[in-house]
Amino acid sequence: MSAVDFPVLRHACAETLSARGAFDGAPGLRAAFEAVPREHFVPDRVWLPERDTSERWRLLDRQMEPVQWVRRVYDPDTALITQLDDGAVGRTGPAKGEFTSSLSCPSVVVWMLRVLGQVQGAVLEIGTGYGYGTALLRAWLTPVRLTTMDIDSSVAEQARRLLADGGWLANVITGDGEAGHEAGAPYAGIIATGSVYRVPPAWLKQLSAGGVLVMPVATPFGTDALLRLVGDGQGGAAGRFVGAVAFMRLRGQREPGPWSVYGWGRLPDYGMTLSPSPDSTGQRIWLAPGDRSIRAIRVVRSRGVAEGRPRRPCCAAHDRVRSQPVRRSSGGLRTWSSAPFAVRSRRRPIGPGRLLGRCAPVRRDGKHAPLVRAVGLRVPAGSPGLGAP
């Protein structure tokens, strides 16, 4: 296919996304999408998230299947896998392995940008990949200072070259995205393309007052969930889940702990009420009250260490945390002495739209961790209570 076909396919992809409402409420995002050539960032060989008869990921080779390669590049719902097992598997044919770097499908990239919104100020992207999302950020949010990070040096170097070749200015950093990039803080927007079990405190600390943090969060419901938080400028943030997504974990968070450590409930904590109805509108999911319900989902910023002495962080609107290690929670959230932190939670009924409670962190050695405030979430109307990492 000739190069002139790419703008046509890009426009067709934009038309499909527009029909779904993907650009609604985001002035200029469609123009940015049509201005950035996705094909510029796609290697000639990529894996598709489709298995062959031998349970291997199918390799798509531009030289062997040029028409199929181009079509997949601009399929709104196809992600293209660029790395397996942290680069240990070469792109030479179908292969088995864990996805460790990719180009997210256009529909998800656009959706995450729309959720971020047109922030005014510096932006930090966690998980550069080959730079396609970075280029869209630059094209859409022209005035901002843009920093992007990738933990893999070879991937970051490739992105740096591709972005420079296309004239998309960005500061490409090689480093662990969980630590953020303090030198560029505070950020009006932070967007992460790797999912987490627990929100890294550095992201909250580096987020400005009113700044927006968009990231996928692992859940116990068989999917990740896209979360949008707004920072308070003091290391805290609050927000809501937006919808279901599927992302690779950040490298530092690949090994999960018990779900309750991250503030999630168990299935026995939820119930259902049914009322006569011709359809499903009479079916409601609720979070059971009492000792078995989850209450601990907000970490209150520690007062830190003064003159070498740990000072007690407090549970807002509740009592202070005991000076000894916490082994249980009053709200029924089980904790483990081997967990990174334990919590003492508060009891409070939970309903739609209500802030779900707070807790304070304690280190394994029993001393209070000088962590910044983590996440408080509100429960969307009609949904079960959801905890925060």
Order of alpha helices (4+ residues) and beta strands (2+ residues): alpha-alpha-beta-beta-alpha-beta-beta-alpha-beta-alpha-beta-alpha-beta-beta-alpha-beta-beta-beta-beta-beta-beta-beta-beta
